Amino acid sequence: MSSNSNNPSSAKGQTESVRRVALVGNPNVGKSVLFNALTGAYVTVSNYPGTSVEVSRGTATLEGEAWQVIDTPGMYSIHTITEEERVAREILLNETPDVVLHVLDARNLERMLAMTVQLIEAELPVILVVNIMDEAERMGLKIDLELLQQRLGIPVIGAATGRNRGIDEIRSAIAGYGRQQHTRRHFPYSRLLEHDINEIVAMMSGEYILSRRSLAMLLLQQDEEIISIVRHREGEGYAVLAELAREISFKRRGSFHLNLSLERNEIAKELLQDVFVAPDKRVVTWSERLSTWSVRPLTGVPLLLVVLYFGLYQFVGVFGAGTLVDLLEGKVFEELFNPWIIGVVNNLIPWQIVQELFVGEYGIITLGFRYAVGIILPIVATFFIFFSFLEDTGYFPRLALLVDRVFKHFGMSGRAVIPMVLGFGCDTMATMVTRTLETVRERVIATVLLALAIPCSAQLGVIIALLSQAPGALAVWGVCLLLIFIVVGLLAARLLPGEAPMFYMELPPMRLPQFSNVLTKTYTRMQWYFLEILPLFVLASILLWLGKVTGFFEKAINAMTPVMAAIGLPKEAAVAFIFGFFRRDYGAAGLYDLQTKGLMDARQLTVAAVTLTLFIPCVAQFLVMKKERGWKVAGGIGLFVSLLAFGSGYLLNQLLLVTGLLA
């Protein structure tokens, strides 16, 4: 994603001439990959009106015609349960897409085809994309797509979007939809169910987006949103219709949902007769073996440690925060750019106070721009490359499955591992992603842990680069954060009321990512991140300059001096904590400056790193916390985190002094 729309309904302001295509389907079936392939890098991501669910929108030109492409949240059925499913159906109901692309996993065709049946019953303009065909073929599965197309009466396309296979056919099918005549199938149910459906349909007279047959089944399932729509459209006739629906629902209250689901599954089986053929002896691919290893604790934990070591430590920490930062910050800025720009500004601007705004100790260019580009940019770039690579391999859902049992002790499901891992890139973004968790309790716990013990990529990279120079310092820092994460997580799970969340997740295939996909995702994330970070660094530099000019900054440092002394740090360390309030990575970069000046030893660096990592979330993260959880919860988390940070710093400093570790 490249930008966040501040107006959730902005996409509705599109001109009527722009046609729409909506992508629907279960989570992890390749919708987002297809969305990126159709739209390219430039998309908008915004909350759907009245909800906290994000919807991605982009534009595509298909055969010379402009289309708006909408990537809906994952859904399992037209009868909605989760907020994500409700938003996906709202898009189908309110935005009247000209084409609905139903994307499903070829390996789970029978299970997912039941939703295709629902979409066809609803008389929506459906194109079926049977995705992940490459993995299905490797497993020895054979799918007769032409026969399936005949039986469904809609276009059916085989694809492997992760390999760019079938993309051109999908583009052509979207652009040409409506030119070809398709004979839609009618899927009959049992005699009793058909009788009940027809009774409801016969009493409906309103105009609807979905077919009356589909609405009748949703009414019998007591779908509250559909009941509201039908009440509005039917007017005076609704009372009799509602009474009939209640009578039928009451009569079949014990079995209607189950019977309808079983009948749809039988329809799917009949449709796939001779269409889907599995080999007598199933072929186990190398990617399936790796998938199995990644979810078993005995092999999954060592695999996770290997991924973290080579991905986070070696690639992000050593290469990104070490090699690249030394090159950009040390060579380019310190030796070349800064001396040149200082001379230019001093020649152009005669007033020293204004000179300092741009090139002084806290100057916009010499500090803000240097931190953002010279220190933060290479670290964030390497993290997003690593994150995009892992994302495209299909490893994250398996990691969620691996840690689910452990996360249950912290009041969260394995699904929470996604915002936790994303937090290592940007805690602000990760806090927004907590909205996908099932319960409010789970979202609050995840928000607390993100604010407390998950360092963002830039902060993590700088701290790894700093502490790796002192034997044992990095281990002490890591153990402290892990212990605090565990203790706070266990306490939160016990103290916060609410039920334990359920966990279910589709597992996409494991595969080697396409280089172009990784670069596209990295570029769009970097663009979004950098557009957010640079203005904040400029703002921080201006505020710090104002603080210095007015004397407020010096007073703040003096006020924090006793606190710094209590945790064994020099007075100058207060600067890093003030920086950290603007951005965590800004504060970490401040520690980098102090270390290069030789103002702190290994013990002090470790205490400062632990305290700063736990310290109050940066302004951007705090504002997102306020937006997602409200002022009361956000303020409480901020106060709790700050007190715990300095308390932990004090105890750690005392422990290191007594034991003589890192001396």
C-alpha positions as CSV (number, residue, x, y, z in Angstrom):
1,M,0.0,0.0,0.0
2,S,1.2,3.4,-0.8
3,S,-1.2,5.8,0.9
4,N,-3.9,5.9,3.5
5,S,-7.1,7.7,2.5
6,N,-8.4,9.9,5.3
7,N,-11.8,9.9,3.8
8,P,-13.2,6.3,4.0
9,S,-16.0,7.1,1.5
10,S,-13.7,8.8,-1.0
11,A,-13.9,5.8,-3.3
12,K,-17.6,6.3,-3.6
13,G,-17.1,9.6,-5.2
14,Q,-15.7,8.0,-8.3
15,T,-17.5,9.0,-11.5
16,E,-20.3,6.7,-12.6
17,S,-18.4,5.9,-15.8
18,V,-15.8,4.0,-13.9
19,R,-16.8,0.3,-13.7
20,R,-16.1,-1.7,-10.6
21,V,-14.7,-5.2,-10.0
22,A,-14.8,-6.7,-6.5
23,L,-12.5,-9.5,-5.4
24,V,-14.1,-11.9,-2.9
25,G,-13.1,-15.2,-1.3
26,N,-11.7,-16.8,1.8
27,P,-8.6,-15.4,3.5
28,N,-5.2,-16.5,2.1
29,V,-6.4,-17.6,-1.3
30,G,-4.3,-15.1,-3.3
31,K,-6.8,-12.2,-3.6
32,S,-4.2,-9.5,-2.6
33,V,-1.7,-10.9,-5.0
34,L,-4.3,-10.7,-7.8
35,F,-5.3,-7.2,-6.7
36,N,-1.6,-6.1,-6.9
37,A,-1.3,-7.7,-10.3
38,L,-4.4,-5.9,-11.6
39,T,-3.7,-2.5,-10.1
40,G,0.1,-2.1,-9.7
41,A,1.6,-0.2,-6.8
42,Y,-0.6,2.8,-6.5
43,V,-3.6,2.0,-4.3
44,T,-5.5,3.5,-1.4
45,V,-6.3,1.8,1.8
46,S,-9.1,3.2,4.0
47,N,-11.6,2.2,6.7
48,Y,-14.9,1.1,5.3
49,P,-17.5,3.8,6.5
50,G,-18.7,3.1,10.0
51,T,-16.2,0.2,10.6
52,S,-12.6,-0.3,11.6
53,V,-12.0,-2.7,8.7
54,E,-9.6,-1.7,5.9
55,V,-10.5,-2.0,2.3
56,S,-7.9,-1.6,-0.5
57,R,-8.9,0.1,-3.8
58,G,-7.0,0.6,-6.9
59,T,-7.5,1.4,-10.6
60,A,-6.8,-0.8,-13.6
61,T,-7.1,-0.1,-17.4
62,L,-8.6,-3.2,-19.1
63,E,-8.8,-3.1,-22.9
64,G,-8.8,0.7,-22.8
65,E,-11.5,1.1,-20.1
66,A,-11.0,2.3,-16.6
67,W,-12.0,0.0,-13.8
68,Q,-11.9,0.4,-10.0
69,V,-10.7,-2.7,-8.3
70,I,-11.8,-3.5,-4.7
71,D,-10.0,-6.0,-2.6
72,T,-12.6,-7.1,0.0
73,P,-11.8,-8.6,3.4
74,G,-11.9,-12.4,3.6
75,M,-15.3,-14.0,3.8
76,Y,-16.5,-17.6,4.0
77,S,-20.2,-17.2,3.2
78,I,-22.8,-14.6,2.2
79,H,-24.3,-15.2,5.6
80,T,-21.9,-13.1,7.7
81,I,-20.5,-13.7,11.1
82,T,-17.4,-11.5,11.5
83,E,-17.1,-7.7,10.9
84,E,-14.8,-8.5,7.9
85,E,-17.5,-10.6,6.3
86,R,-20.1,-8.0,6.9
87,V,-17.9,-5.3,5.2
88,A,-17.3,-7.6,2.2
89,R,-21.1,-8.2,1.8
90,E,-21.8,-4.4,2.2
91,I,-19.5,-3.8,-0.8
92,L,-21.5,-6.3,-2.8
93,L,-24.8,-4.7,-1.7
94,N,-23.9,-1.0,-1.7
95,E,-21.3,-0.6,-4.5
96,T,-23.0,-2.8,-7.1
97,P,-19.8,-4.1,-8.7
98,D,-20.0,-4.8,-12.4
99,V,-18.0,-8.0,-11.9
100,V,-17.4,-10.1,-8.8
101,L,-14.2,-12.2,-9.0
102,H,-14.5,-15.1,-6.6
103,V,-11.0,-16.4,-5.9
104,L,-10.6,-19.8,-4.3
105,D,-7.9,-22.3,-3.6
106,A,-7.7,-25.2,-6.2
107,R,-6.5,-27.5,-3.4
108,N,-9.7,-26.9,-1.4
109,L,-12.1,-26.7,-4.3
110,E,-14.9,-28.7,-2.8
111,R,-15.0,-26.8,0.5
112,M,-14.8,-23.3,-1.1
113,L,-17.2,-24.0,-4.0
114,A,-20.2,-23.7,-1.6
115,M,-19.6,-20.0,-1.5
116,T,-19.5,-19.9,-5.4
117,V,-22.9,-21.5,-5.3
118,Q,-24.2,-18.8,-3.0
119,L,-22.8,-16.0,-5.2
120,I,-24.5,-17.6,-8.3
121,E,-27.8,-18.0,-6.4
122,A,-27.6,-14.3,-5.5
123,E,-27.4,-13.6,-9.3
124,L,-24.3,-11.6,-9.0
125,P,-22.0,-11.1,-12.0
126,V,-19.5,-13.8,-11.0
127,I,-16.2,-14.9,-12.5
128,L,-14.6,-17.9,-10.7
129,V,-10.8,-17.8,-10.4
130,V,-9.5,-21.2,-9.4
131,N,-6.2,-20.1,-8.0
132,I,-3.0,-21.9,-6.8
133,M,-3.3,-24.3,-9.7
134,D,0.5,-24.8,-9.8
135,E,0.4,-26.3,-6.3
136,A,-2.6,-28.4,-7.1
137,E,-0.8,-29.8,-10.1
138,R,2.3,-30.6,-8.1
139,M,0.1,-32.6,-5.8
140,G,-1.2,-34.6,-8.7
141,L,-4.7,-33.1,-8.7
142,K,-6.6,-32.8,-12.0
143,I,-9.3,-30.2,-12.5
144,D,-11.5,-30.0,-15.6
145,L,-12.1,-26.3,-15.7
146,E,-14.2,-26.4,-18.9
147,L,-16.6,-29.0,-17.5
148,L,-16.9,-26.9,-14.2
149,Q,-17.7,-23.8,-16.3
150,Q,-20.5,-25.7,-18.1
151,R,-22.0,-26.8,-14.8
152,L,-21.8,-23.5,-13.1
153,G,-22.8,-21.4,-16.1
154,I,-20.2,-18.7,-15.3
155,P,-16.7,-18.0,-16.6
156,V,-14.1,-20.2,-14.8
157,I,-10.3,-19.4,-15.1
158,G,-7.4,-21.4,-13.8
159,A,-4.6,-19.3,-12.3
160,A,-1.5,-19.2,-10.2
161,T,-1.4,-15.5,-9.3
162,G,1.8,-15.9,-7.3
163,R,3.4,-16.9,-10.6
164,N,1.6,-14.4,-12.8
165,R,-0.2,-17.3,-14.5
166,G,-3.7,-16.6,-15.7
167,I,-3.5,-12.8,-15.1
168,D,-4.1,-11.9,-18.8
169,E,-7.0,-14.3,-19.0
170,I,-8.6,-12.7,-15.9
171,R,-8.1,-9.2,-17.4
172,S,-9.8,-10.3,-20.6
173,A,-12.6,-12.0,-18.7
174,I,-13.3,-8.9,-16.7
175,A,-13.2,-6.6,-19.7
176,G,-15.4,-8.9,-21.8
177,Y,-17.9,-9.8,-19.1
178,G,-21.4,-9.2,-20.5
179,R,-20.5,-9.7,-24.1
180,Q,-20.9,-13.5,-23.8
181,Q,-24.1,-15.2,-22.7
182,H,-23.8,-17.6,-19.8
183,T,-26.6,-19.9,-18.8
184,R,-26.8,-19.6,-15.0
185,R,-27.5,-22.8,-13.2
186,H,-30.3,-23.3,-10.7
187,F,-29.2,-25.4,-7.8
188,P,-32.1,-27.3,-6.3
189,Y,-32.3,-28.1,-2.7
190,S,-34.5,-30.8,-0.9
191,R,-38.2,-30.7,-1.5
192,L,-39.0,-29.3,2.0
193,L,-36.3,-26.5,1.8
194,E,-37.4,-25.6,-1.7
195,H,-41.0,-25.3,-0.5
196,D,-40.0,-22.9,2.3
197,I,-37.8,-20.8,0.0
198,N,-40.5,-20.5,-2.6
199,E,-43.1,-19.4,0.0
200,I,-40.9,-16.5,1.1
201,V,-40.0,-15.5,-2.5
202,A,-43.6,-15.5,-3.5
203,M,-44.4,-12.8,-0.9
204,M,-41.5,-10.5,-1.8
205,S,-42.1,-7.6,-4.2
206,G,-39.3,-5.1,-3.6
207,E,-36.3,-4.5,-5.8
208,Y,-33.0,-5.8,-4.6
209,I,-29.3,-6.2,-5.5
210,L,-29.3,-9.9,-4.5
211,S,-31.8,-12.3,-5.8
212,R,-35.0,-12.9,-3.9
213,R,-34.1,-16.6,-3.6
214,S,-30.8,-15.7,-1.9
215,L,-32.5,-13.2,0.4
216,A,-35.1,-15.7,1.3
217,M,-32.5,-18.1,2.6
218,L,-30.8,-15.3,4.5
219,L,-34.1,-14.3,6.1
220,L,-34.6,-17.9,7.2
221,Q,-31.1,-17.8,8.7
222,Q,-32.3,-14.7,10.7
223,D,-29.6,-12.4,9.2
224,E,-30.2,-9.1,11.0
225,E,-28.8,-6.8,8.2
226,I,-30.8,-8.6,5.5
227,I,-34.0,-8.4,7.7
228,S,-33.4,-4.6,7.9
229,I,-33.0,-4.2,4.2
230,V,-36.1,-6.3,3.4
231,R,-38.2,-4.4,6.0
232,H,-37.3,-1.2,4.3
233,R,-37.9,-2.4,0.7
234,E,-41.2,-4.3,1.4
235,G,-42.9,-1.5,3.4
236,E,-46.4,-2.5,4.5
237,G,-46.1,-6.0,3.2
238,Y,-43.1,-6.8,5.5
239,A,-45.2,-7.7,8.5
240,V,-46.8,-10.7,6.9
241,L,-43.5,-11.8,5.3
242,A,-41.7,-11.5,8.6
243,E,-44.3,-13.6,10.4
244,L,-44.0,-16.3,7.8
245,A,-40.2,-16.3,8.0
246,R,-40.4,-16.5,11.8
247,E,-42.8,-19.5,11.7
248,I,-40.6,-21.4,9.3
249,S,-37.4,-20.5,11.3
250,F,-39.1,-21.6,14.5
251,K,-40.3,-24.8,13.0
252,R,-36.8,-25.7,11.7
253,R,-34.9,-23.9,14.5
254,G,-32.9,-27.0,15.5
255,S,-31.5,-27.9,12.1
256,F,-31.9,-25.2,9.4
257,H,-28.3,-23.9,9.4
258,L,-26.8,-27.4,9.5
259,N,-29.2,-28.8,6.8
260,L,-28.6,-25.8,4.5
261,S,-24.8,-26.2,4.9
262,L,-24.9,-30.0,4.3
263,E,-27.1,-29.5,1.2
264,R,-24.7,-26.9,-0.3
265,N,-21.8,-29.3,0.4
266,E,-23.7,-32.0,-1.5
267,I,-24.3,-29.6,-4.4
268,A,-20.6,-28.8,-4.5
269,K,-19.8,-32.6,-4.6
270,E,-22.2,-33.1,-7.5
271,L,-20.7,-30.2,-9.4
272,L,-17.2,-31.6,-8.9
273,Q,-18.1,-35.2,-10.0
274,D,-15.6,-36.0,-12.8
275,V,-14.3,-32.4,-12.5
276,F,-11.9,-32.9,-9.6
277,V,-9.8,-36.0,-9.7
278,A,-7.3,-36.8,-6.9
279,P,-4.5,-39.4,-7.5
280,D,-4.8,-42.8,-5.7
281,K,-1.5,-42.1,-4.0
282,R,-1.2,-38.5,-3.0
283,V,2.0,-36.7,-4.0
284,V,3.7,-35.0,-1.1
285,T,5.7,-32.0,-2.4
286,W,8.8,-30.5,-0.8
287,S,6.8,-27.4,0.1
288,E,4.2,-29.5,1.9
289,R,7.0,-31.2,3.9
290,L,8.4,-27.7,4.8
291,S,4.9,-26.6,5.7
292,T,4.5,-29.6,8.1
293,W,7.9,-28.9,9.7
294,S,7.1,-25.2,10.2
295,V,4.0,-25.9,12.3
296,R,5.4,-28.7,14.5
297,P,7.1,-27.4,17.7
298,L,10.0,-29.8,17.5
299,T,11.0,-28.5,14.0
300,G,9.1,-25.2,13.9
301,V,10.9,-23.5,16.7
302,P,14.4,-24.2,15.3
303,L,13.1,-23.0,11.9
304,L,11.8,-19.8,13.5
305,L,15.2,-19.2,15.2
306,V,17.0,-19.7,11.8
307,V,14.6,-17.2,10.2
308,L,15.1,-14.6,12.9
309,Y,18.8,-15.0,12.9
310,F,19.4,-14.7,9.2
311,G,16.5,-12.4,8.5
312,L,16.3,-9.9,11.5
313,Y,19.8,-10.2,12.9
314,Q,22.1,-10.7,9.9
315,F,20.1,-9.0,7.1
316,V,18.3,-6.2,9.0
317,G,20.7,-5.7,11.9
318,V,24.1,-6.4,10.5
319,F,23.6,-5.5,6.9
320,G,20.9,-2.8,7.1
321,A,21.8,-1.1,10.5
322,G,25.5,-1.8,10.1
323,T,26.8,-1.8,6.6
324,L,24.2,0.5,4.9
325,V,23.9,2.9,7.8
326,D,27.7,3.3,8.0
327,L,27.7,4.0,4.3
328,L,24.8,6.5,4.2
329,E,25.1,8.1,7.6
330,G,28.8,7.9,8.1
331,K,30.2,8.5,4.6
332,V,27.5,10.3,2.7
333,F,26.0,12.6,5.4
334,E,28.8,13.1,7.9
335,E,31.7,13.4,5.5
336,L,30.1,14.7,2.3
337,F,26.6,16.1,2.5
338,N,26.4,17.8,6.0
339,P,29.7,19.9,5.5
340,W,28.5,21.0,2.1
341,I,24.9,21.9,3.2
342,I,26.1,23.7,6.3
343,G,28.3,25.9,4.1
344,V,25.5,26.6,1.7
345,V,23.0,27.5,4.5
346,N,25.5,29.7,6.4
347,N,26.2,31.6,3.2
348,L,22.5,32.1,2.3
349,I,21.2,32.9,5.8
350,P,23.0,35.5,7.9
351,W,21.1,34.9,11.1
352,Q,22.6,32.2,13.3
353,I,19.3,31.4,15.0
354,V,17.7,30.6,11.7
355,Q,20.8,28.7,10.5
356,E,20.4,26.4,13.5
357,L,16.9,25.6,12.5
358,F,18.2,24.0,9.3
359,V,21.8,22.9,10.0
360,G,22.3,23.3,13.8
361,E,22.5,20.6,16.5
362,Y,18.8,19.8,16.0
363,G,18.5,21.1,12.5
364,I,15.9,19.9,10.0
365,I,18.6,18.9,7.5
366,T,21.6,17.9,9.7
367,L,19.5,16.0,12.3
368,G,16.0,15.3,11.0
369,F,16.8,14.5,7.4
370,R,20.1,12.7,8.4
371,Y,18.2,10.5,10.9
372,A,15.3,9.8,8.5
373,V,17.5,9.0,5.4
374,G,20.9,8.1,6.8
375,I,19.9,5.9,9.7
376,I,16.2,4.9,9.5
377,L,15.7,4.5,5.7
378,P,18.2,1.6,5.2
379,I,17.0,-0.2,8.3
380,V,13.3,0.0,7.3
381,A,14.0,-0.9,3.7
382,T,15.9,-4.1,4.7
383,F,13.1,-5.0,7.1
384,F,10.4,-4.6,4.6
385,I,12.3,-6.7,2.0
386,F,12.6,-9.4,4.7
387,F,8.9,-9.0,5.7
388,S,7.6,-9.1,2.1
389,F,9.8,-12.1,1.3
390,L,8.4,-14.0,4.3
391,E,4.9,-12.9,3.6
392,D,5.0,-14.3,0.0
393,T,6.5,-17.6,1.1
394,G,3.3,-18.3,3.1
395,Y,5.2,-18.6,6.4
396,F,3.2,-16.2,8.5
397,P,-0.1,-18.3,8.7
398,R,2.1,-21.3,9.7
399,L,3.9,-19.2,12.4
400,A,0.4,-18.2,13.7
401,L,-0.5,-21.9,13.9
402,L,2.8,-22.7,15.6
403,V,2.5,-20.0,18.4
404,D,-1.3,-20.4,18.9
405,R,-1.0,-22.6,21.9
406,V,1.5,-20.3,23.6
407,F,-0.4,-17.1,22.7
408,K,-3.5,-18.6,24.3
409,H,-1.8,-18.2,27.7
410,F,-1.5,-14.4,26.9
411,G,-5.2,-14.1,26.1
412,M,-4.6,-14.1,22.3
413,S,-4.9,-16.5,19.4
414,G,-2.2,-17.4,16.9
415,R,-3.7,-14.8,14.6
416,A,-2.1,-12.1,16.9
417,V,1.3,-13.1,15.7
418,I,0.6,-11.1,12.5
419,P,0.4,-7.7,14.2
420,M,3.3,-8.7,16.5
421,V,5.6,-9.5,13.6
422,L,4.4,-6.5,11.7
423,G,5.3,-4.4,14.8
424,F,8.9,-5.2,14.2
425,G,8.4,-3.1,11.0
426,C,6.2,-0.3,12.4
427,D,4.3,-0.4,15.6
428,T,1.9,2.3,14.3
429,M,0.9,0.1,11.4
430,A,0.7,-3.0,13.6
431,T,-1.6,-1.3,16.1
432,M,-4.0,-0.6,13.2
433,V,-3.8,-4.3,12.2
434,T,-5.0,-5.4,15.7
435,R,-8.5,-4.5,14.6
436,T,-8.5,-7.8,12.7
437,L,-8.4,-9.7,16.0
438,E,-11.6,-11.4,17.1
439,T,-12.4,-9.8,20.5
440,V,-11.9,-6.4,22.1
441,R,-10.0,-8.1,25.0
442,E,-7.5,-9.6,22.5
443,R,-7.1,-6.2,20.7
444,V,-6.3,-4.4,24.0
445,I,-3.8,-7.1,25.1
446,A,-2.1,-7.0,21.7
447,T,-2.0,-3.1,21.8
448,V,-0.4,-3.2,25.3
449,L,2.3,-5.6,24.2
450,L,3.0,-3.7,21.0
451,A,3.4,-0.5,22.9
452,L,5.6,-2.1,25.5
453,A,8.0,-4.8,24.2
454,I,8.0,-4.8,20.4
455,P,10.6,-2.5,18.9
456,C,10.0,-1.2,15.4
457,S,12.5,-2.2,12.6
458,A,14.5,1.1,12.8
459,Q,14.8,1.0,16.6
460,L,15.5,-2.7,16.5
461,G,18.2,-2.3,13.8
462,V,20.0,0.5,15.6
463,I,19.9,-1.2,19.0
464,I,21.2,-4.5,17.5
465,A,24.0,-2.5,15.9
466,L,24.8,-0.8,19.1
467,L,24.7,-3.7,21.5
468,S,26.3,-6.3,19.3
469,Q,29.6,-4.5,19.9
470,A,29.5,-5.5,23.6
471,P,29.6,-9.2,24.4
472,G,26.4,-10.3,26.3
473,A,24.7,-6.9,26.0
474,L,22.4,-8.0,23.2
475,A,21.5,-11.2,25.1
476,V,20.7,-9.2,28.3
477,W,18.5,-6.8,26.3
478,G,16.7,-9.7,24.5
479,V,16.1,-11.7,27.7
480,C,14.7,-8.6,29.5
481,L,12.2,-7.8,26.8
482,L,11.1,-11.5,26.5
483,L,10.6,-11.8,30.3
484,I,8.6,-8.5,30.4
485,F,6.5,-9.6,27.4
486,I,5.7,-12.9,29.1
487,V,4.9,-11.5,32.5
488,V,2.7,-8.6,31.2
489,G,1.0,-11.0,28.8
490,L,0.2,-13.5,31.5
491,L,-1.1,-10.8,33.9
492,A,-3.2,-9.2,31.2
493,A,-4.8,-12.5,30.3
494,R,-5.7,-13.0,34.0
495,L,-6.8,-9.5,34.8
496,L,-8.8,-8.4,31.7
497,P,-12.3,-9.9,31.5
498,G,-13.6,-11.7,28.4
499,E,-13.6,-15.0,26.6
500,A,-10.6,-16.7,25.0
501,P,-10.6,-16.2,21.2
502,M,-11.2,-18.9,18.7
503,F,-8.6,-19.5,16.0
504,Y,-9.0,-20.6,12.4
505,M,-6.9,-19.7,9.4
506,E,-6.4,-20.8,5.8
507,L,-2.9,-22.0,5.0
508,P,-1.7,-20.8,1.6
509,P,1.0,-22.8,-0.2
510,M,4.6,-22.4,0.8
511,R,6.7,-21.3,-2.2
512,L,9.6,-19.2,-3.3
513,P,8.4,-15.7,-3.8
514,Q,8.6,-13.8,-7.0
515,F,11.3,-11.2,-6.9
516,S,9.0,-8.6,-8.7
517,N,6.2,-9.1,-6.1
518,V,8.7,-8.6,-3.2
519,L,10.0,-5.4,-4.8
520,T,6.5,-4.1,-5.4
521,K,5.4,-4.7,-1.8
522,T,8.6,-3.3,-0.4
523,Y,8.3,-0.2,-2.6
524,T,4.7,0.5,-1.7
525,R,5.3,0.0,2.0
526,M,8.4,2.1,1.9
527,Q,6.6,4.9,0.1
528,W,3.8,4.9,2.8
529,Y,6.3,4.7,5.7
530,F,8.6,7.3,4.4
531,L,5.8,9.8,3.6
532,E,4.7,9.3,7.2
533,I,8.1,9.4,8.9
534,L,9.8,12.3,7.1
535,P,7.2,15.0,8.1
536,L,7.4,13.8,11.7
537,F,11.2,14.0,11.8
538,V,11.0,17.5,10.4
539,L,8.3,18.4,13.0
540,A,10.5,16.9,15.7
541,S,13.5,18.9,14.6
542,I,11.4,22.2,14.6
543,L,10.0,21.5,18.1
544,L,13.5,20.6,19.4
545,W,14.9,23.8,17.9
546,L,12.1,25.8,19.5
547,G,12.8,24.1,22.8
548,K,16.4,25.0,22.5
549,V,15.7,28.7,21.5
550,T,13.1,29.1,24.3
551,G,15.2,27.2,26.9
552,F,12.3,24.7,27.4
553,F,14.5,21.8,26.0
554,E,17.2,22.5,28.5
555,K,14.6,22.6,31.3
556,A,13.2,19.3,30.1
557,I,16.7,17.7,30.2
558,N,17.3,19.1,33.7
559,A,13.9,17.8,34.8
560,M,14.8,14.3,33.6
561,T,18.4,14.3,35.0
562,P,17.4,12.8,38.3
563,V,15.5,10.0,36.5
564,M,18.5,9.4,34.3
565,A,20.7,9.3,37.3
566,A,18.4,6.8,39.0
567,I,18.8,4.3,36.2
568,G,22.6,4.9,35.9
569,L,22.6,7.1,32.8
570,P,24.4,10.4,32.1
571,K,22.4,13.6,31.7
572,E,22.8,13.6,28.0
573,A,20.8,10.4,27.7
574,A,17.6,12.4,28.4
575,V,17.9,13.8,24.8
576,A,17.4,10.3,23.4
577,F,14.2,9.8,25.5
578,I,12.8,13.2,24.4
579,F,13.6,12.1,20.8
580,G,11.9,8.8,21.5
581,F,8.6,10.6,22.3
582,F,8.5,11.8,18.8
583,R,9.4,8.5,17.3
584,R,10.9,5.4,18.8
585,D,13.5,5.1,16.0
586,Y,14.4,8.8,16.5
587,G,15.3,8.0,20.1
588,A,17.3,4.9,19.1
589,A,19.2,7.1,16.6
590,G,19.9,9.5,19.6
591,L,21.5,6.6,21.4
592,Y,23.6,5.9,18.3
593,D,24.9,9.5,18.5
594,L,25.7,9.1,22.3
595,Q,27.5,5.9,21.7
596,T,29.6,7.3,18.8
597,K,30.6,10.2,21.2
598,G,31.8,7.6,23.8
599,L,29.4,9.0,26.5
600,M,28.1,5.5,27.7
601,D,29.7,2.2,28.5
602,A,28.3,-1.3,27.8
603,R,26.2,-1.4,31.0
604,Q,24.7,2.1,30.4
605,L,24.0,1.3,26.8
606,T,22.1,-1.9,27.8
607,V,20.0,-0.1,30.4
608,A,19.3,2.7,28.0
609,A,18.3,0.3,25.3
610,V,15.9,-1.7,27.5
611,T,14.3,1.4,29.0
612,L,14.0,3.2,25.6
613,T,12.5,0.1,24.0
614,L,9.8,-0.1,26.8
615,F,9.4,3.6,26.9
616,I,6.1,5.4,26.0
617,P,5.0,4.8,22.4
618,C,5.9,7.5,19.8
619,V,3.4,10.2,18.9
620,A,2.1,8.4,15.8
621,Q,1.5,5.1,17.6
622,F,-0.1,6.9,20.5
623,L,-2.5,8.7,18.2
624,V,-3.5,5.4,16.5
625,M,-4.0,3.8,19.9
626,K,-6.3,6.7,20.8
627,K,-8.2,6.2,17.5
628,E,-8.5,2.4,17.9
629,R,-9.0,2.1,21.7
630,G,-10.1,5.6,22.9
631,W,-8.5,8.2,25.1
632,K,-9.0,6.4,28.3
633,V,-7.4,3.1,27.2
634,A,-4.6,4.8,25.2
635,G,-3.8,7.1,28.2
636,G,-3.8,4.2,30.6
637,I,-1.5,2.2,28.4
638,G,0.9,5.2,27.9
639,L,1.1,5.8,31.7
640,F,1.6,2.1,32.5
641,V,4.3,1.6,29.8
642,S,6.3,4.7,31.0
643,L,6.3,3.7,34.7
644,L,7.2,0.1,33.8
645,A,10.0,1.2,31.5
646,F,11.8,3.3,34.1
647,G,11.1,0.8,36.8
648,S,12.6,-2.0,34.7
649,G,15.6,0.3,33.8
650,Y,16.2,0.9,37.5
651,L,16.1,-2.8,38.5
652,L,18.3,-3.8,35.5
653,N,20.9,-1.2,36.4
654,Q,21.0,-2.4,40.0
655,L,21.3,-6.0,38.9
656,L,24.1,-5.3,36.5
657,L,26.0,-3.2,39.2
658,V,25.7,-6.0,41.8
659,T,26.6,-8.9,39.5
660,G,29.3,-7.0,37.6
661,L,27.9,-8.2,34.3
662,L,28.9,-6.0,31.2
663,A,31.5,-4.3,33.4
